Amino acid sequence: MNQLFTSRGETLTGTPWQVYPRPQLVREYWQNLNGTWDFEMFYGYLLPNIGFSRTNSLTGVTDSAAGGTALATGNKVNNGEVGQLDGVNLEQITTIAQNANMKTGVITTDTLDGATPASFSAHAPSRNNTYQIINTQASSDIDLLMGRWSSDYSNRSYVFEEAGYTFAKGVDALEEAKDAEKLVSVLENINSEYIVGSELHYQLKEMTQFAVEYLENEDGFFLMIEGAYIDKHSHNNNLYSMMCETRSLIDTIEYLYEYAASRRTMKQAR
């Protein structure tokens, strides 16, 4: 067992809490988190390559649109812009991958018009221009778009279908569409939290497993994966839900690490 100590944790004794806070408890006030904590290894530390980028906005404190566009295009832009700078479309890494004959995918636990997935798949002067984001995603030729259900996407499914996509709503429809040439999937039950008495929800790891199997081919693929609710729960000071979402992301990275390791082993054996 590894132990993580906060500033006054070394003065405390006893068995570390295995889960904090307990899912069945309702906290009505702030808790003192000083103490001894259990934590597991983060698989991201085992990855052979780590990259850094500067994603600051050209205007003020960086928002998700400017930060996402910087990651997707290598360009600093103004807050609110997705895949654009001053009205001019920017080349995204998804397009670069397509030009290299790679398949491409964008998946998120947010809706697909969220700032981060839109930055990799759409072009719009504002992250709030939902219909423009949908229209440019439909023309992006990205092989797989997967996110949380929203009425905006269900009501405009025809935009994707006219562009040659299969539009799948829900997990059952997703499984039925796994052989589609291009696929848009919106899921209603994406949830990383443990809720007493609830049915099993579709989580980021399961989304990622589907995406990897869908996109895998000899020429390789690019896949953008976002666990969006780490940020959203943090905004709401919802510690337990944020930790659940972080756990879901760690599980996803563990799966991807093991998948990549198996691929390296297969290549070495050839």
Disulfide bonds with the S-S distance in Angstrom:
none
